[in-house]
């Protein structure tokens, strides 16, 4: 990764200051075809509403938010660790919304976000991580290289931003 990129945890006291920048990344990813829960056209209001809810979860200590920033402080990527789980799963967390702006891809940012997510999850007492991603996408290879184990594929699980059905591949990772 470029030495000018920093991955860090966003604290609850500063989270609201990141809503606009994260909305930009979300919109860019959806417009680029990422299947991440949103359909085209995605409005700025929808993106801001989503990140406002995420920040509320950060403030309630239900999720951990990590961002990748360049030397100028511009957000280039993000990932969340959803730590709020059912009573019988206190050891588990979900990795959610791994996003890297299109202009910043192929620079190792996603890999470093995943490493930081592993560390943050361990620090939060989590030993099992799960995630899902669109079947056949670049992210599948990223997760496999990062030590994630494929669980299986559910055909027609979600919609791509253009409304077409896509399969979803589920992964897990056991943290040592």
Secondary structure as the mmCIF struct_conf table of DSSP 4:
data_model
#
loop_
_struct_conf.conf_type_id
_struct_conf.id
_struct_conf.beg_label_comp_id
_struct_conf.beg_label_asym_id
_struct_conf.beg_label_seq_id
_struct_conf.end_label_comp_id
_struct_conf.end_label_asym_id
_struct_conf.end_label_seq_id
TURN_TY1_P TURN_TY1_P1 UNK A 3 UNK A 4
STRN STRN1 UNK A 6 UNK A 10
HELX_LH_PP_P HELX_LH_PP_P1 UNK A 11 UNK A 11
TURN_TY1_P TURN_TY1_P2 UNK A 12 UNK A 14
HELX_RH_3T_P HELX_RH_3T_P1 UNK A 15 UNK A 18
HELX_RH_AL_P HELX_RH_AL_P1 UNK A 19 UNK A 31
TURN_TY1_P TURN_TY1_P3 UNK A 32 UNK A 33
BEND BEND1 UNK A 36 UNK A 37
BEND BEND2 UNK A 40 UNK A 41
HELX_LH_PP_P HELX_LH_PP_P2 UNK A 42 UNK A 43
HELX_RH_AL_P HELX_RH_AL_P2 UNK A 44 UNK A 59
TURN_TY1_P TURN_TY1_P4 UNK A 60 UNK A 61
BEND BEND3 UNK A 62 UNK A 62
STRN STRN2 UNK A 63 UNK A 69
TURN_TY1_P TURN_TY1_P5 UNK A 71 UNK A 72
STRN STRN3 UNK A 75 UNK A 82
HELX_RH_3T_P HELX_RH_3T_P2 UNK A 87 UNK A 89
TURN_TY1_P TURN_TY1_P6 UNK A 90 UNK A 91
STRN STRN4 UNK A 92 UNK A 100
HELX_RH_3T_P HELX_RH_3T_P3 UNK A 102 UNK A 104
TURN_TY1_P TURN_TY1_P7 UNK A 105 UNK A 106
BEND BEND4 UNK A 107 UNK A 108
HELX_RH_AL_P HELX_RH_AL_P3 UNK A 109 UNK A 123
TURN_TY1_P TURN_TY1_P8 UNK A 124 UNK A 125
STRN STRN5 UNK A 128 UNK A 134
TURN_TY1_P TURN_TY1_P9 UNK A 135 UNK A 136
BEND BEND5 UNK A 137 UNK A 137
HELX_RH_AL_P HELX_RH_AL_P4 UNK A 138 UNK A 145
TURN_TY1_P TURN_TY1_P10 UNK A 146 UNK A 147
STRN STRN6 UNK A 149 UNK A 159
TURN_TY1_P TURN_TY1_P11 UNK A 161 UNK A 162
BEND BEND6 UNK A 163 UNK A 163
STRN STRN7 UNK A 165 UNK A 174
#
